[in-house]
Amino acid sequence: MGATGGTGTRRVVVMTDDEDLLDEVVRLAAAAGVELERVPDAPGVRRRWHTAALVLLDEPAARAVGPLRLGRRDGVVLLCRDEPPGSIWERAVTVGAEHVVSLPEGEDWLVGALADAAPADGRDDGSGAGRVVAVVGGRGGAGASVLAVAVGVRARTRGTRVLLVDCDPLGGGLDLVAGAEELEGLRWGGLALGGGRVGAASLHEALPSPDGLLTVLSCDRAGAGPEPGAAVAVVEAGRRAGEVVVCDLPRHPTDTAMAVAEAADLVVLVVPAEVRAVAAAARVAEPLADRGLPLRLVVRGPAPGGLDGDDVAHALGVELLLSVAPEPGLAAALDRGRVPGLRRGPLQDAASAVLDALEAVGERGRAA
């Protein structure tokens, strides 16, 4: 938390002598990924009144600031702990506060306001310019997790920051595929999120990242996966930050899987070119198609019975994105810990095609 700052710095400013309240605000600012500046007195608030991204005051601070008649501005919030006293509403009117927030009840709202007001690194700017793709296998072992990681790796090589989100608690942990299993950082089990807002900057600080551009949020080896609200909060944090968010979904239509799929700009169904795989994939595709989601098909070879991509697309009633030839040595490379999508070949080509389709979906959305 910064103690000083120039008047041009777009920080969140807080004035309070209540150390317990300050601790709460500091914690929430960290969760939102914003820089917080504590000012000691009313003159300090006056110097930052017109340049601060957000001004947070408790009741005594508002009482001190009110006589200065600083003029009206957006983004003034009065804070208190537990039940708001009746006198605080008068102070809110005096300083032109838009909201009175009681902690801890108002934590989710305040985290969202902090994240929207002043991102610490400028990425989480509320523009919503990011893109979200969800990848799901038509059957077990279809290669959805491998493709998801390859898409993330390919997006990173294009200069985009990437958030790779594991939504499949039975998948063994996406960090194993992404080469992040030995890196420090939180997994879903250690990430305490509800259904509110979270800043992308705080996620990148807390999660494993092999190279600083690709960040991995993996399920644990044991335990439940993310709740729907938490998963969507992470997805939307990456979208607001202008990143590519790649989600690995379970085949079973859990509440979390469907919530993430509905938040995605593109859903990619990976199906091996095998009769039994197509039969299994029909049940995976059905709930996605019923919701009218932007679903595309990737058919993975080899095709022992001669099925081609068009055959599979016709059987499933899903638009074909591409057919992928087998990549020699891929299984052995994965067992040796090699990250998929780094080398030129069919898998990298497939990842590029997914990203191109994702961008095309986004362009159509902007045109609409």
C-alpha positions in Angstrom: 0.0 0.0 0.0 1.5 3.3 -1.1 2.0 6.0 1.5 2.4 8.8 -0.9 1.6 9.5 -4.5 1.5 12.4 -7.0 -1.7 14.1 -7.9 -1.7 12.5 -11.3 -1.6 8.9 -10.0 -5.0 7.1 -10.5 -5.0 5.3 -7.2 -7.7 4.4 -4.7 -7.5 6.8 -1.8 -8.6 5.8 1.7 -8.8 7.8 4.9 -9.6 6.1 8.2 -8.0 5.7 11.6 -9.9 2.5 12.2 -7.1 -0.1 11.8 -9.5 -3.0 11.6 -11.5 -1.3 8.9 -8.3 -0.5 7.1 -7.1 -4.1 7.2 -10.4 -5.1 5.6 -10.0 -2.5 2.8 -6.3 -3.5 2.2 -7.3 -7.2 1.9 -10.1 -6.4 -0.6 -7.9 -4.1 -2.6 -5.4 -6.9 -2.9 -8.1 -9.2 -4.1 -9.2 -6.7 -6.7 -5.6 -6.1 -7.9 -5.5 -2.4 -7.2 -3.0 0.0 -5.6 -4.3 1.6 -2.4 -3.0 4.9 -0.9 -3.8 5.8 2.7 -3.9 9.5 3.4 -3.6 10.7 7.0 -5.8 13.8 7.0 -8.4 15.9 5.3 -5.8 18.0 3.4 -4.4 14.8 2.0 -7.8 13.9 0.7 -8.2 17.5 -0.8 -5.0 17.1 -2.7 -6.2 13.9 -4.3 -9.9 14.6 -4.5 -10.1 15.3 -8.3 -7.5 12.7 -9.4 -8.1 9.6 -7.3 -9.9 6.8 -9.0 -12.0 6.1 -5.9 -12.2 7.9 -2.5 -13.0 5.7 0.5 -13.9 7.4 3.8 -15.1 6.3 7.2 -17.6 8.4 9.1 -14.9 10.4 11.1 -13.0 11.1 7.8 -16.2 12.3 6.1 -16.8 14.6 9.1 -13.4 16.1 8.6 -13.6 16.4 4.9 -17.1 17.8 4.7 -16.3 21.4 5.8 -13.7 21.6 3.0 -16.5 21.8 0.4 -14.5 20.0 -2.2 -17.2 19.8 -4.8 -19.1 16.8 -6.2 -17.3 13.9 -7.9 -18.1 10.3 -8.8 -16.6 7.4 -6.8 -16.9 8.6 -3.2 -17.8 5.7 -0.9 -18.4 5.8 2.9 -17.3 2.7 4.8 -18.4 1.3 8.1 -18.2 -2.0 9.9 -21.4 -4.0 10.8 -24.7 -2.0 10.9 -24.4 1.5 9.4 -25.1 4.1 12.1 -27.9 6.6 11.4 -25.5 9.5 11.4 -23.5 8.2 8.5 -26.2 9.0 6.0 -26.0 12.7 6.8 -22.2 12.5 6.3 -22.8 10.8 3.0 -24.9 13.6 1.8 -22.4 16.2 3.0 -19.5 14.7 1.0 -21.5 13.6 -2.0 -21.0 9.9 -1.4 -22.6 7.6 -3.9 -22.7 4.6 -1.6 -22.5 3.6 2.0 -20.9 0.1 2.3 -20.9 -2.0 5.4 -18.2 -4.6 5.8 -18.1 -7.5 5.7 -21.6 -7.7 4.2 -20.6 -5.4 1.3 -17.3 -7.1 0.4 -18.4 -8.4 -3.0 -19.7 -5.0 -4.1 -16.5 -3.2 -2.9 -14.2 -5.6 -4.6 -16.1 -5.0 -7.9 -15.9 -1.3 -7.4 -12.2 -1.4 -6.7 -11.5 -3.6 -9.7 -13.4 -1.3 -12.0 -11.9 1.9 -10.6 -8.2 1.6 -10.6 -6.4 -1.5 -11.9 -2.9 -1.8 -10.4 -1.2 -2.4 -13.8 -3.7 -1.0 -16.3 -4.7 -4.4 -17.7 -8.1 -4.8 -16.0 -9.6 -1.7 -17.5 -13.2 -2.8 -17.8 -13.0 -2.8 -21.6 -14.2 -6.4 -21.9 -11.9 -6.8 -24.9 -10.7 -10.2 -24.0 -11.9 -13.5 -25.5 -13.0 -16.7 -23.8 -12.8 -20.2 -25.4 -14.0 -23.4 -23.7 -12.7 -26.8 -24.8 -14.5 -30.0 -24.0 -13.8 -33.6 -25.0 -16.5 -35.7 -26.7 -15.2 -38.7 -24.7 -12.5 -39.5 -22.2 -9.1 -39.2 -23.7 -10.2 -37.1 -26.6 -7.4 -34.7 -26.2 -9.4 -31.6 -25.0 -6.9 -30.8 -22.2 -4.0 -31.0 -24.6 -5.7 -28.8 -27.1 -6.6 -26.3 -24.4 -3.0 -26.0 -23.3 -1.8 -25.8 -27.0 -4.3 -22.9 -27.6 -3.0 -21.1 -24.6 0.6 -21.6 -25.6 -0.2 -20.4 -29.2 -2.0 -17.3 -27.9 1.0 -16.5 -25.7 3.4 -16.7 -28.8 1.1 -14.1 -30.5 1.9 -11.7 -27.6 -1.3 -12.1 -25.7 -1.5 -12.7 -22.0 -3.3 -15.9 -21.3 -5.3 -17.3 -18.4 -5.7 -21.1 -18.6 -8.5 -22.3 -16.4 -9.1 -25.9 -15.3 -12.8 -26.7 -14.7 -12.5 -30.5 -14.6 -11.8 -31.8 -11.1 -11.4 -35.4 -12.5 -8.8 -34.4 -15.1 -5.8 -34.9 -12.9 -4.7 -31.2 -12.9 -4.1 -29.1 -15.9 -0.9 -27.8 -14.4 0.6 -31.2 -15.3 -0.1 -30.6 -19.0 1.0 -27.0 -18.9 4.4 -27.6 -17.2 3.4 -25.8 -14.1 3.0 -28.7 -11.6 6.2 -27.8 -9.7 5.7 -24.0 -9.6 4.5 -22.1 -6.6 1.1 -20.6 -6.6 -2.5 -21.4 -5.7 -4.8 -24.0 -7.2 -8.6 -23.9 -7.0 -8.6 -25.5 -3.5 -6.6 -22.5 -2.1 -8.3 -19.8 -4.0 -11.1 -18.4 -1.8 -13.5 -16.8 -4.3 -17.3 -16.3 -4.2 -19.4 -15.1 -7.0 -18.2 -11.5 -6.9 -15.6 -9.7 -8.9 -11.8 -10.3 -8.9 -9.0 -8.5 -10.6 -6.9 -10.2 -13.2 -3.7 -8.6 -11.7 -4.3 -10.4 -8.3 -4.9 -13.7 -10.1 -1.6 -13.5 -12.0 0.2 -12.7 -8.8 -1.3 -15.6 -6.9 -1.3 -18.4 -9.6 1.5 -20.4 -11.2 3.0 -19.0 -14.4 5.7 -20.8 -16.3 6.8 -17.6 -18.2 4.8 -14.6 -16.9 2.5 -14.5 -19.8 0.6 -17.8 -19.4 -1.0 -18.2 -16.0 -2.5 -21.6 -14.9 -5.4 -22.1 -12.5 -5.6 -25.8 -12.0 -7.7 -28.2 -10.0 -6.1 -30.0 -7.2 -5.3 -33.7 -7.4 -8.1 -34.4 -5.0 -11.2 -32.4 -3.9 -14.0 -30.7 -5.7 -13.6 -28.3 -8.6 -14.7 -24.7 -8.7 -18.1 -23.5 -7.9 -20.0 -21.8 -10.8 -19.8 -18.3 -9.4 -16.0 -18.6 -8.7 -15.3 -20.0 -12.2 -17.2 -17.3 -14.0 -15.6 -14.6 -11.8 -12.2 -15.8 -13.0 -13.3 -16.0 -16.6 -14.7 -12.5 -16.5 -11.6 -11.1 -14.8 -9.5 -12.3 -17.8 -12.0 -11.0 -20.3 -12.1 -7.5 -18.7 -8.3 -7.5 -18.7 -8.2 -8.1 -22.5 -6.7 -11.5 -22.2 -7.3 -14.8 -23.9 -9.0 -17.1 -21.4 -8.9 -20.8 -22.2 -11.1 -23.1 -20.2 -10.8 -26.9 -20.0 -14.4 -28.3 -19.3 -15.5 -31.6 -18.0 -17.6 -33.7 -20.3 -20.5 -34.0 -17.8 -22.7 -30.9 -17.9 -22.1 -29.8 -14.3 -23.4 -26.4 -13.2 -19.9 -25.1 -13.4 -19.3 -26.5 -16.9 -22.5 -25.0 -18.2 -21.9 -21.6 -16.5 -18.4 -21.3 -18.1 -19.7 -22.5 -21.5 -22.4 -19.9 -21.4 -19.8 -17.2 -20.6 -17.5 -18.3 -23.5 -17.3 -16.7 -26.9 -16.6 -20.1 -28.5 -17.0 -23.7 -27.3 -14.8 -26.3 -29.0 -15.8 -30.0 -29.0 -12.9 -32.4 -29.5 -13.9 -35.8 -31.0 -11.7 -38.6 -32.2 -12.7 -40.0 -35.6 -14.2 -43.2 -34.2 -17.8 -44.5 -34.2 -17.9 -45.0 -30.4 -16.4 -41.6 -29.8 -19.0 -40.0 -32.0 -21.8 -41.8 -30.0 -20.4 -40.5 -26.7 -19.9 -37.0 -28.1 -23.5 -36.7 -29.0 -24.5 -36.7 -25.4 -21.8 -34.1 -24.6 -22.9 -31.8 -27.5 -26.6 -32.0 -26.8 -26.9 -29.7 -23.7 -24.5 -27.2 -25.3 -26.4 -27.1 -28.6 -29.7 -26.8 -26.7 -28.5 -23.6 -25.2 -27.6 -22.2 -28.6 -23.9 -21.8 -27.7 -21.3 -21.0 -30.4 -20.2 -24.6 -30.7 -17.5 -25.8 -33.2 -16.1 -29.2 -33.8 -12.5 -30.4 -34.0 -12.1 -34.0 -35.2 -8.9 -35.7 -34.3 -7.3 -38.5 -36.3 -6.5 -41.2 -36.9 -9.7 -42.6 -38.4 -9.5 -46.4 -38.1 -12.9 -46.9 -39.7 -12.5 -44.2 -42.4 -14.6 -41.5 -40.8 -13.7 -38.0 -41.9 -14.5 -34.6 -40.3 -17.6 -34.0 -42.4 -19.0 -37.4 -41.4 -18.6 -36.6 -37.7 -20.0 -33.1 -38.1 -23.1 -34.4 -39.9 -23.7 -37.1 -37.2 -23.4 -34.6 -34.4 -25.1 -31.6 -36.1 -22.1 -29.4 -35.2 -20.2 -27.1 -37.5 -16.8 -28.5 -38.3 -13.9 -26.2 -37.5 -11.1 -28.5 -38.7 -9.8 -32.1 -38.8 -6.5 -32.7 -37.1 -4.0 -35.3 -38.4 -2.2 -37.4 -35.7 0.9 -35.9 -34.3 3.7 -38.5 -34.2 5.3 -38.9 -30.8 2.8 -36.6 -29.0 1.8 -39.2 -26.3 5.4 -39.9 -25.4 6.3 -36.2 -25.4 3.5 -35.5 -22.9 4.6 -38.3 -20.6 8.1 -36.7 -20.6 6.5 -33.4 -19.5 6.8 -31.6 -22.8 4.3 -28.8 -23.1 2.0 -29.3 -26.1 1.8 -26.8 -28.9 5.4 -25.5 -28.7 6.6 -27.4 -31.8 5.3 -27.0 -35.3 2.9 -29.7 -36.3 -0.8 -30.6 -36.5 -1.5 -29.7 -32.9 -0.1 -26.2 -33.3 -2.0 -25.8 -36.5 -5.2 -26.8 -34.7 -4.5 -24.3 -31.9 -4.0 -21.5 -34.4 -7.3 -22.4 -36.1 -9.1 -22.2 -32.8 -7.6 -18.8 -32.0 -8.6 -17.6 -35.5 -12.1 -18.8 -35.0 -12.2 -17.1 -31.6 -11.1 -13.8 -33.1 -13.7 -14.2 -35.8 -16.5 -14.7 -33.3 -15.3 -11.6 -31.4 -15.2 -9.5 -34.6 -18.8 -10.5 -35.4 -19.8 -9.6 -31.9 -18.2 -6.2 -32.2 -19.9 -5.6 -35.6 -23.3 -6.5 -34.1 
